[in-house]
Amino acid sequence: MAIAEAVISQMKTSATVFEGYGGYLKEEKDMTYIITNKYQLIKLRRIINQVDNEAFVVVHDVRDVFGESFSWIS
């Protein structure tokens, strides 16, 4: 939850937090899902590292995002 709060306050964007369960360590974990553009990725990585330098991070290339605060571009 700390990563989500830092991202929301420092990047002025949203984050979704899921309750998860780690299959390997058998521990409950929060999973934070953030959508950003490639230009903000460096800033996002810095924020995550400042909050939790042991965070497990996966970056996906996404073709389209639309809905809510994301505009549809045609």
Secondary structure by P-SEA (a helix, b strand, c coil): caaaaaaaaaccbbbbbbbcccccccbbbbbbbbbbcccaaaaaaaaaaaaccccbbbbbbccccccccccccc
